[in-house]
Amino acid sequence: MKTAVLFPGQGSQFVGMGRDLAHRFPAARDVFLEADEALGEDLSRICFEGPEEELRQTRNTQPAIYTHSVAVLRTLGLGWAGDSAGDFAGGLAGDCFRAAGHSLGEYTAYHAAGSLSFADGLRLVRRRGELMYQAGLDRPGTMAAVLGMEGARVQEILAGVPGIVKAANLNSPGQVVISGEIEAVRLGMEALQAAGAKRVIRLEVSGAFHSPLMDGAARGLAEALTATPMAPARCAVIANVSAAPVTEPAEIRASLERQLLSPVRWEETVRALLDWGATRFLEIGPGKVLTGLVRALDKQANCIPLGDVAQVEAFLAGGAAT
């Protein structure tokens, strides 16, 4: 069996995330306690109790989702993290599984693959969130979701729009997110609607993520990545920027830096995993967003979301709660 392990990104958070896991499983509770200690603040309280406004702050959202995902990993005994024993998926050989994460989730994928310790990855995503928020202040921008239009057509239309507006997330056939300057995004939304997009929806975000407006954040992130210890990945991770496998620390750092400025090629990532022969997709963390995106490409895909107690217990018992 070839297994693809997927990790969600920003937008999957919710108040109460991880609380049931921490109450039920000591391994999950330990992860949240480690997160509080590593950051020197009460991240677990923000996850479990909110308020929502605090959880939605980028500097909190990113470590919260990362921590939730790692809590599930530890509970299941999955991963090759440097601070966790065990082999991925109960001892599967390295050529039998691959990992991928959507934007922020790519950091969790490298943790699961043994490249990043939990604490180092946590501090990186906290720094990433801070840098992205500051970049949004320095160069204000916004984002919008485009439904019912292929990514190539979206990019073709945006090429004729003045200002900076780019495709930021190429999620699935008919689901693309655009990002850029506020006025350019507005004009892009109008052009896409006129060209036949089913819906174009403005998103509530603090900046133009995955666009050239994140150049200041990318420079700061490069410094943080250089200062963070990394080991070769013990399984291939499909990088957002290339939709190709990476394993070596130098290419991991380069991919994560470029990721802030480049589109998340998620549709290509899933296709690459399907072409590789993935027969099972495990979505590790809050929500079922990635499960939906996989099924948009392959309606018969065996997708197992693993984010709450019922789902985890069913998986441990040999079933799958969806």
C-alpha positions in Angstrom: 0.0 0.0 0.0 1.3 3.4 -1.0 0.2 6.1 1.5 0.2 9.9 1.0 0.1 11.9 4.2 -1.4 15.4 3.8 -1.3 18.4 6.2 -3.7 21.3 6.1 -2.8 25.0 6.0 -4.3 28.3 7.2 -8.0 28.4 7.1 -8.6 25.0 8.8 -8.5 26.4 12.3 -11.5 26.6 14.7 -11.9 27.5 18.3 -11.8 24.2 20.3 -9.3 22.6 17.9 -7.4 19.8 19.6 -9.2 20.0 22.9 -10.8 16.6 22.6 -7.5 15.0 21.6 -5.7 16.5 24.5 -8.3 15.4 26.9 -8.4 11.8 25.5 -4.8 11.1 24.6 -1.7 11.8 26.8 0.5 12.0 23.7 -1.6 14.8 22.2 -1.7 16.6 25.6 2.1 16.5 25.8 2.4 18.1 22.3 0.3 21.1 23.4 2.2 21.4 26.6 5.5 21.3 24.6 4.1 24.0 22.3 3.3 26.3 25.3 6.8 25.8 26.6 8.6 26.3 23.3 6.7 29.6 22.6 6.7 30.8 26.2 2.9 31.5 26.0 -0.4 29.7 26.3 -1.0 28.5 22.7 -3.1 25.6 23.9 -5.6 28.0 25.6 -6.0 29.9 22.3 -6.6 26.6 20.5 -9.0 25.2 23.1 -10.9 28.4 24.2 -10.2 31.2 21.7 -11.4 33.9 21.4 -11.7 33.5 17.6 -10.2 36.9 17.0 -7.0 35.8 18.7 -6.9 32.4 17.0 -7.3 34.1 13.6 -4.2 36.2 14.1 -1.7 34.8 11.6 1.0 34.5 14.3 -1.3 32.2 16.3 -3.1 30.4 13.5 0.0 28.9 12.0 1.5 27.4 15.1 -2.0 26.3 16.2 -2.6 24.2 13.1 0.9 22.9 13.1 0.6 21.8 16.8 -2.8 20.2 16.2 -1.4 18.1 13.3 1.6 17.0 15.3 -0.6 16.0 18.2 -2.5 13.7 15.8 0.8 12.3 14.5 2.1 11.5 18.0 -1.2 9.9 19.0 -1.1 7.7 16.0 2.6 6.9 16.4 3.3 8.1 12.9 6.4 9.9 11.6 10.1 10.0 11.7 10.4 13.3 13.7 13.7 13.8 15.4 12.0 14.1 18.8 9.6 11.1 18.2 10.4 7.4 17.9 8.5 5.1 15.6 8.3 4.6 11.9 5.7 6.2 9.7 2.4 4.2 9.3 3.6 1.5 11.7 6.8 0.6 9.9 6.1 1.1 6.2 9.2 1.3 4.2 10.3 4.8 3.0 9.4 4.1 -0.6 5.8 3.3 0.4 4.7 6.7 1.5 5.1 10.4 0.7 4.0 13.6 2.4 2.7 16.9 1.4 1.3 20.0 3.1 -0.8 22.9 1.8 1.3 26.1 2.4 1.8 26.1 6.2 1.2 22.3 6.1 4.4 21.8 4.2 6.3 22.6 7.4 4.4 19.8 9.2 5.2 17.5 6.4 9.0 18.1 6.9 8.5 17.5 10.6 6.8 14.2 9.9 9.6 13.3 7.5 12.2 13.8 10.2 13.7 17.0 8.8 12.5 19.4 11.6 12.1 18.8 15.3 8.7 19.8 16.7 10.1 22.8 18.6 12.2 24.1 15.6 9.2 23.7 13.2 6.9 25.5 15.7 9.2 28.4 16.1 9.6 28.6 12.3 5.9 28.8 11.7 5.4 31.3 14.4 8.1 33.5 12.8 6.6 32.9 9.4 3.2 34.1 10.6 4.7 37.2 12.1 6.6 38.0 8.9 3.6 37.5 6.7 1.5 39.8 8.9 4.1 42.5 8.8 4.5 42.2 5.1 0.7 42.7 4.8 1.1 46.0 6.7 4.1 47.1 4.7 2.6 46.2 1.3 -1.2 45.9 1.7 -2.9 43.3 -0.4 -5.8 40.9 -0.4 -7.0 37.6 -1.9 -10.1 36.1 -3.5 -11.3 32.6 -4.3 -12.3 31.9 -7.9 -14.7 29.0 -8.5 -15.7 27.3 -11.8 -12.6 28.3 -13.8 -9.5 26.3 -14.6 -6.2 27.6 -13.3 -4.6 28.1 -16.7 -7.5 30.3 -17.8 -7.4 32.3 -14.5 -3.7 33.0 -15.1 -4.3 34.0 -18.7 -6.9 36.6 -17.7 -4.9 38.0 -14.8 -2.0 38.6 -17.2 -4.1 41.3 -18.8 -5.0 43.0 -15.5 -2.9 46.1 -14.5 -1.0 45.9 -11.2 0.1 42.9 -9.1 -2.4 40.1 -9.1 -1.4 36.4 -9.4 -2.7 33.0 -8.9 -1.8 32.0 -5.3 -3.4 28.6 -4.8 -4.0 26.2 -7.7 -6.1 23.9 -5.5 -8.2 21.8 -7.9 -10.0 21.9 -11.2 -12.3 24.9 -10.8 -10.9 26.2 -7.6 -8.2 28.9 -7.6 -7.2 31.6 -5.2 -5.8 34.9 -6.5 -3.6 37.3 -4.5 -2.1 40.8 -4.9 -2.6 44.5 -4.6 -6.1 45.5 -3.4 -7.1 47.4 -6.6 -5.5 44.8 -8.9 -7.4 42.0 -7.1 -10.6 44.0 -7.5 -10.0 44.5 -11.2 -9.1 40.8 -11.5 -12.3 39.7 -9.8 -14.3 41.8 -12.3 -12.4 40.4 -15.2 -12.8 36.8 -14.1 -16.5 37.2 -13.5 -16.9 38.8 -16.9 -15.0 35.9 -18.4 -17.4 33.3 -17.0 -16.1 32.3 -13.5 -19.0 30.8 -11.5 -18.2 32.7 -8.4 -15.5 35.1 -7.2 -15.3 35.6 -3.4 -13.2 38.2 -1.6 -11.3 36.5 1.4 -10.7 38.0 4.8 -6.9 37.9 5.1 -4.2 40.1 6.5 -2.1 40.2 3.3 -1.5 39.0 -0.2 0.0 35.6 0.6 1.9 33.7 -2.1 2.5 36.8 -4.2 5.4 39.2 -4.8 4.0 41.4 -2.0 5.5 38.9 0.4 9.0 39.7 -0.6 9.9 41.3 2.8 8.6 38.2 4.6 10.6 35.9 2.3 13.8 37.7 3.1 13.1 37.4 6.8 12.1 33.8 6.5 15.3 33.0 4.6 17.3 34.1 7.7 15.2 32.0 10.0 15.5 29.0 7.7 19.2 29.3 7.6 19.4 29.4 11.4 17.2 26.3 11.8 18.8 22.8 12.0 17.4 20.5 9.3 18.1 16.8 8.5 17.5 15.0 5.2 13.9 13.9 4.9 13.4 10.2 5.4 10.5 10.2 3.0 9.9 12.4 -0.1 7.9 15.5 0.6 6.1 17.1 -2.5 7.0 20.8 -2.4 4.3 23.4 -3.1 6.5 25.4 -5.5 7.5 22.6 -7.8 5.0 19.8 -7.2 8.0 17.6 -7.1 9.7 15.5 -4.3 12.4 17.1 -2.2 14.5 15.5 0.6 17.7 17.5 1.1 18.0 20.4 3.6 19.3 22.9 1.0 16.3 22.3 -1.4 13.9 22.3 1.5 15.1 25.7 2.6 14.9 27.1 -0.9 11.4 25.7 -1.5 10.0 27.1 1.7 11.5 30.6 1.0 10.1 30.6 -2.6 6.8 29.3 -1.3 5.8 32.7 0.1 6.2 34.3 -3.3 4.9 31.5 -5.5 1.6 29.7 -6.1 0.8 26.6 -4.1 0.5 24.0 -6.9 -1.8 21.7 -5.0 -3.7 20.2 -7.9 -0.4 19.2 -9.5 0.8 17.9 -6.1 -2.2 15.6 -5.8 -1.8 14.4 -9.4 1.8 13.7 -8.7 0.8 11.5 -5.7 -1.8 9.7 -7.8 0.7 9.1 -10.6 3.1 7.8 -8.0 0.5 5.2 -7.1 -0.9 6.5 -3.8 -3.8 4.3 -2.8 -4.6 6.0 0.6 -4.6 9.6 1.6 -4.4 10.5 5.3 -5.3 14.1 6.1 -3.6 14.8 9.5 -4.9 17.9 11.3 -8.0 20.0 11.7 -10.8 19.9 9.1 -11.4 18.0 5.8 -10.3 20.6 3.2 -7.6 18.5 1.6 -9.8 15.5 1.5 -12.3 17.5 -0.6 -9.5 18.7 -2.9 -8.3 15.1 -3.4 -11.7 13.9 -4.2 -12.2 16.7 -6.7 -9.5 14.9 -8.7 -10.3 11.3 -7.9 -13.8 10.7 -6.6 -12.9 7.1 -5.7 -9.8 8.1 -3.7 -9.5 6.4 -0.3 -9.2 9.6 1.9 -9.2 9.4 5.7 -9.4 12.7 7.6 -7.7 12.4 11.0 -8.3 15.4 13.2 -10.6 14.5 16.1 -11.0 11.8 18.7 -13.7 9.8 16.8 -11.6 9.8 13.6 -8.4 8.8 15.4 -10.0 6.1 17.4 -11.6 4.6 14.3 -8.2 4.6 12.5 -6.5 3.0 15.5 -9.2 0.3 15.6 -8.6 -0.5 11.9 -11.5 1.5 10.5 -11.9 5.1 9.3 -14.4 7.7 10.5 -15.2 10.3 7.9 
